[in-house]
Amino acid sequence: MRRLLCSHFVEYLLLLFFVGITTLNGLVLQVPTYNLRNRCYAVPCYSKNRARILAATTTDDANAATITIDEQLTKKLGIAFTQKLIELEEYKRKHGDCLVPRRYEENPSLGNFVNKQRQSYRKFITGEKSSINDNRINALNQLGFVWDASSTPRSSHSDRAWQKMYNELTEFHSTNGHCRVPSTSALGQWVVRQRFLYRQYPNRTANSSLTPERISKLNKLSFPWTTRSEQLWHERINDLKQYKKKHGDCMVPRNYPPNEQLAAWVATQRKNYNRRQGGKPSPLTVARINELEDLGFVWSYWDFNLNNFQ
């Protein structure tokens, strides 16, 4: 037992000798601790960024962060949060603001972090449970953090990011002859985002990212502002209107040779409605239900025939 203790003590002294417990080249190193489970000493490993958590100072640069990050502040904010705060400071030093795009290729996790802080802040000010607190809010405010990105003019970085995705879409269009990009790709997600912004276009703010100029550019590629599912829905609704105009109702027979696709579609809507009524997943939304009912759509084919028979 004595031999084992001596062995550990010698090992500990050697670690202190090679690692040190004082500041070395700006790195504050901690005393090694003994891990009982693994029966060895653990030496904290600090990256350059992690070291800056304990040694950051304010500079006179207008684009630099106006916040001093010390060990005490790190304990209040948390190491993970402080790490992102330093990365945000570096972004501001490079770009002049804290408007990190959601899809920031150089540091995707930073874009996610910034977006999460805005979401957490909205919960915080409404009294909901949130991961953000006064200390974190103050730290971000000192960096010039923008809590509502929609209220700020677009940055040149945002313009470059949009143009980059547009160029990729142009290449896709040249190769495939259309702009229906699979939503599983980054370009596909961008396309979905443009459609979403377009739906809100009539009520958009002056600082919307989807400007008339961008809409015009996308229209030159015959950009589909609706998905295939939405397009098919509108086509079938128009077919149903034509049927009602001719027959006086929406009771399309299951076997309807003039338009078998309409007959199948009508039957599918009734199935989807029954699934929804039974609490099961269904693609039939309330808005679509209302649209069909405004046309006089009957959800039960047999009930309709029974009522007419009586």
C-alpha positions as CSV (number, residue, x, y, z in Angstrom):
1,M,0.0,0.0,0.0
2,R,2.8,2.4,0.9
3,R,4.6,1.5,-2.4
4,L,1.4,2.3,-4.3
5,L,1.0,5.7,-2.6
6,C,4.6,6.6,-3.2
7,S,4.2,5.6,-6.9
8,H,1.2,7.9,-7.2
9,F,3.0,10.8,-5.4
10,V,6.0,10.5,-7.7
11,E,3.7,10.4,-10.8
12,Y,1.9,13.5,-9.5
13,L,5.2,15.5,-9.0
14,L,6.3,14.6,-12.5
15,L,3.0,15.9,-13.9
16,L,3.3,19.1,-12.0
17,F,6.9,19.5,-13.3
18,F,5.9,19.0,-17.0
19,V,2.5,20.7,-16.9
20,G,3.0,23.5,-14.4
21,I,0.4,25.3,-12.3
22,T,1.1,28.8,-13.3
23,T,0.3,30.9,-16.4
24,L,2.4,29.8,-19.3
25,N,2.2,31.7,-22.6
26,G,-1.2,33.0,-21.7
27,L,-2.6,29.6,-20.7
28,V,-4.0,29.1,-17.2
29,L,-3.4,25.5,-16.4
30,Q,-5.0,23.7,-13.5
31,V,-3.5,21.2,-11.1
32,P,-3.9,17.6,-12.3
33,T,-6.6,15.6,-10.5
34,Y,-6.6,11.9,-9.8
35,N,-9.3,9.9,-11.5
36,L,-10.3,7.0,-9.2
37,R,-12.3,5.2,-11.8
38,N,-9.5,5.1,-14.4
39,R,-6.7,5.1,-11.8
40,C,-4.7,7.9,-13.5
41,Y,-4.2,11.6,-13.3
42,A,-6.3,13.8,-15.6
43,V,-4.6,17.0,-17.0
44,P,-7.0,19.7,-18.2
45,C,-6.4,20.5,-21.9
46,Y,-7.1,24.1,-23.0
47,S,-7.4,25.1,-26.6
48,K,-6.4,28.6,-27.6
49,N,-10.0,29.7,-27.6
50,R,-10.6,28.1,-24.2
51,A,-7.6,29.9,-22.8
52,R,-8.9,33.2,-24.0
53,I,-12.0,32.6,-21.8
54,L,-9.7,33.3,-18.9
55,A,-7.5,36.0,-20.5
56,A,-9.7,38.1,-22.8
57,T,-9.5,41.8,-22.6
58,T,-11.3,44.8,-24.1
59,T,-9.7,46.5,-27.1
60,D,-10.1,49.9,-28.7
61,D,-11.1,48.4,-32.1
62,A,-14.7,49.5,-33.0
63,N,-15.4,46.1,-34.5
64,A,-14.1,44.2,-31.5
65,A,-16.1,43.0,-28.6
66,T,-16.5,45.5,-25.8
67,I,-16.6,42.9,-23.0
68,T,-14.0,41.6,-20.7
69,I,-14.2,37.9,-20.2
70,D,-12.6,36.6,-17.0
71,E,-12.8,33.5,-14.9
72,Q,-15.6,35.0,-12.7
73,L,-17.7,35.8,-15.7
74,T,-17.1,32.4,-17.2
75,K,-18.5,30.8,-14.1
76,K,-21.6,32.9,-14.4
77,L,-22.1,32.2,-18.1
78,G,-20.9,28.6,-18.4
79,I,-17.9,27.4,-20.3
80,A,-19.8,26.3,-23.4
81,F,-21.7,29.6,-23.6
82,T,-18.5,31.6,-23.1
83,Q,-16.8,29.6,-25.9
84,K,-19.5,30.6,-28.3
85,L,-19.3,34.2,-27.0
86,I,-15.7,34.3,-28.0
87,E,-16.5,32.8,-31.4
88,L,-19.1,35.5,-31.9
89,E,-16.6,38.1,-30.9
90,E,-14.3,36.8,-33.7
91,Y,-17.2,36.9,-36.2
92,K,-17.9,40.5,-35.3
93,R,-14.2,41.4,-35.6
94,K,-14.3,39.9,-39.1
95,H,-17.7,41.1,-40.4
96,G,-18.4,44.1,-38.3
97,D,-21.6,42.8,-36.7
98,C,-23.2,39.8,-34.9
99,L,-25.6,38.9,-37.7
100,V,-24.4,35.3,-38.1
101,P,-26.4,33.5,-40.9
102,R,-28.3,30.4,-39.8
103,R,-26.3,28.4,-42.3
104,Y,-22.9,29.8,-41.7
105,E,-20.6,27.4,-43.5
106,E,-17.4,28.5,-41.7
107,N,-18.9,27.7,-38.3
108,P,-22.4,26.0,-38.5
109,S,-22.7,25.6,-34.8
110,L,-22.2,29.4,-34.3
111,G,-25.2,30.1,-36.6
112,N,-27.3,27.6,-34.6
113,F,-26.1,29.2,-31.3
114,V,-27.1,32.7,-32.4
115,N,-30.6,31.5,-33.6
116,K,-31.1,29.6,-30.3
117,Q,-30.3,32.8,-28.3
118,R,-33.0,34.7,-30.2
119,Q,-35.5,31.9,-29.6
120,S,-34.6,31.7,-25.9
121,Y,-34.8,35.5,-25.5
122,R,-38.3,35.6,-26.9
123,K,-39.3,33.0,-24.3
124,F,-37.5,34.9,-21.6
125,I,-39.3,38.2,-22.2
126,T,-42.7,36.4,-22.2
127,G,-42.0,34.6,-18.9
128,E,-41.6,31.1,-20.4
129,K,-38.9,28.7,-19.3
130,S,-35.7,29.6,-21.1
131,S,-32.0,28.7,-21.0
132,I,-31.0,32.4,-21.2
133,N,-30.6,34.7,-18.2
134,D,-29.8,38.3,-17.3
135,N,-26.0,37.6,-17.3
136,R,-26.1,36.0,-20.7
137,I,-28.3,38.8,-22.1
138,N,-25.9,41.5,-20.8
139,A,-22.9,39.7,-22.2
140,L,-24.5,39.5,-25.7
141,N,-25.7,43.1,-25.5
142,Q,-22.1,44.2,-24.8
143,L,-21.2,42.6,-28.1
144,G,-23.9,44.5,-29.9
145,F,-26.1,41.4,-30.4
146,V,-29.2,41.9,-32.5
147,W,-32.2,40.2,-30.9
148,D,-34.6,40.7,-33.9
149,A,-32.7,40.1,-37.1
150,S,-35.7,40.9,-39.2
151,S,-35.5,44.5,-38.1
152,T,-32.0,45.1,-39.5
153,P,-31.0,45.8,-43.0
154,R,-29.5,42.9,-44.9
155,S,-25.7,42.7,-44.6
156,S,-23.4,42.2,-47.6
157,H,-22.5,38.8,-46.2
158,S,-26.2,37.9,-46.3
159,D,-26.4,39.1,-49.9
160,R,-23.3,37.0,-50.8
161,A,-24.8,33.9,-49.2
162,W,-28.1,34.4,-51.1
163,Q,-26.3,34.9,-54.4
164,K,-24.2,31.7,-53.7
165,M,-27.3,29.6,-53.3
166,Y,-28.9,31.2,-56.3
167,N,-25.9,30.3,-58.4
168,E,-26.2,26.7,-57.2
169,L,-29.9,26.7,-58.2
170,T,-29.0,28.1,-61.6
171,E,-26.6,25.2,-62.1
172,F,-29.2,22.7,-61.0
173,H,-31.7,24.2,-63.4
174,S,-29.2,24.0,-66.3
175,T,-28.6,20.4,-65.5
176,N,-32.1,19.2,-64.7
177,G,-34.3,21.7,-66.6
178,H,-36.3,22.6,-63.4
179,C,-35.9,23.9,-59.9
180,R,-37.6,21.2,-57.9
181,V,-34.6,20.4,-55.7
182,P,-35.0,17.5,-53.2
183,S,-35.6,19.0,-49.8
184,T,-33.0,16.7,-48.2
185,S,-30.1,18.8,-49.6
186,A,-28.9,22.2,-48.3
187,L,-30.0,23.7,-51.6
188,G,-33.4,22.1,-51.2
189,Q,-33.9,23.6,-47.8
190,W,-33.0,27.0,-49.2
191,V,-35.7,26.6,-51.9
192,V,-38.2,25.7,-49.2
193,R,-37.2,28.8,-47.3
194,Q,-37.8,31.0,-50.4
195,R,-41.3,29.5,-50.8
196,F,-42.1,30.2,-47.2
197,L,-40.9,33.8,-47.5
198,Y,-43.0,34.2,-50.7
199,R,-46.2,33.2,-49.0
200,Q,-45.6,35.9,-46.4
201,Y,-44.6,38.4,-49.1
202,P,-47.9,40.3,-49.1
203,N,-47.5,41.1,-45.4
204,R,-43.7,41.3,-45.4
205,T,-41.8,44.1,-43.7
206,A,-39.6,46.6,-45.6
207,N,-36.5,44.5,-44.5
208,S,-37.7,41.2,-45.7
209,S,-34.9,39.1,-47.2
210,L,-37.1,38.2,-50.2
211,T,-37.0,41.4,-52.2
212,P,-38.8,42.1,-55.5
213,E,-35.3,41.9,-57.2
214,R,-34.8,38.4,-55.8
215,I,-38.3,37.3,-56.8
216,S,-37.6,38.5,-60.3
217,K,-34.3,36.5,-60.4
218,L,-36.1,33.4,-59.3
219,N,-38.9,33.9,-61.8
220,K,-36.3,33.9,-64.6
221,L,-35.6,30.2,-63.6
222,S,-39.4,29.4,-63.7
223,F,-39.1,29.0,-59.9
224,P,-42.1,26.9,-58.6
225,W,-43.6,28.9,-55.8
226,T,-45.7,26.0,-54.8
227,T,-44.8,22.4,-54.1
228,R,-46.0,19.5,-56.3
229,S,-48.5,18.6,-53.6
230,E,-49.8,22.1,-53.5
231,Q,-50.0,22.3,-57.3
232,L,-51.9,19.0,-57.5
233,W,-54.3,20.2,-54.8
234,H,-55.2,23.3,-56.8
235,E,-55.6,21.3,-60.0
236,R,-58.0,18.9,-58.3
237,I,-59.9,21.7,-56.7
238,N,-60.4,23.2,-60.1
239,D,-61.5,19.9,-61.5
240,L,-64.0,19.5,-58.7
241,K,-65.4,23.0,-59.4
242,Q,-65.9,22.1,-63.0
243,Y,-67.7,18.9,-62.0
244,K,-70.0,20.8,-59.6
245,K,-70.7,23.3,-62.3
246,K,-71.8,20.5,-64.6
247,H,-73.6,18.2,-62.1
248,G,-74.7,20.5,-59.3
249,D,-72.8,18.8,-56.5
250,C,-69.4,17.3,-55.5
251,M,-70.5,13.7,-55.5
252,V,-68.0,12.4,-57.9
253,P,-68.7,8.6,-58.5
254,R,-65.9,6.2,-57.6
255,N,-66.0,5.1,-61.2
256,Y,-65.9,8.3,-63.3
257,P,-64.3,7.6,-66.7
258,P,-64.2,11.3,-67.8
259,N,-61.7,12.0,-64.9
260,E,-60.6,8.9,-63.0
261,Q,-57.9,10.9,-61.2
262,L,-60.5,13.3,-59.7
263,A,-62.6,10.3,-58.6
264,A,-59.6,8.7,-56.9
265,W,-58.6,12.1,-55.3
266,V,-62.1,12.6,-53.9
267,A,-62.0,9.2,-52.3
268,T,-58.6,9.9,-50.8
269,Q,-59.8,13.1,-49.2
270,R,-62.7,11.2,-47.5
271,K,-60.1,8.7,-46.2
272,N,-57.9,11.4,-44.9
273,Y,-60.8,13.1,-43.2
274,N,-61.8,9.9,-41.4
275,R,-58.2,9.4,-40.3
276,R,-58.1,12.9,-38.9
277,Q,-61.5,12.4,-37.1
278,G,-60.0,9.3,-35.6
279,G,-57.0,11.1,-34.2
280,K,-54.6,9.6,-36.7
281,P,-52.0,11.5,-38.8
282,S,-53.5,13.0,-41.9
283,P,-52.3,15.4,-44.6
284,L,-55.7,17.1,-44.7
285,T,-55.4,20.4,-42.9
286,V,-58.2,22.5,-41.4
287,A,-57.7,25.1,-44.2
288,R,-58.2,22.4,-46.9
289,I,-61.2,21.0,-45.1
290,N,-62.8,24.5,-45.1
291,E,-61.9,24.9,-48.8
292,L,-63.7,21.7,-49.6
293,E,-66.7,22.4,-47.4
294,D,-67.1,25.8,-49.0
295,L,-67.7,23.9,-52.3
296,G,-70.3,21.8,-50.7
297,F,-68.1,18.7,-50.3
298,V,-69.8,15.7,-48.6
299,W,-67.6,13.6,-46.4
300,S,-69.8,10.5,-46.3
301,Y,-70.8,9.3,-49.7
302,W,-73.2,6.7,-48.3
303,D,-74.9,9.1,-45.9
304,F,-75.6,11.5,-48.8
305,N,-77.2,8.7,-50.8
306,L,-79.2,7.5,-47.8
307,N,-80.6,11.0,-47.1
308,N,-81.5,11.5,-50.8
309,F,-83.3,8.0,-50.8
310,Q,-85.3,8.9,-47.7
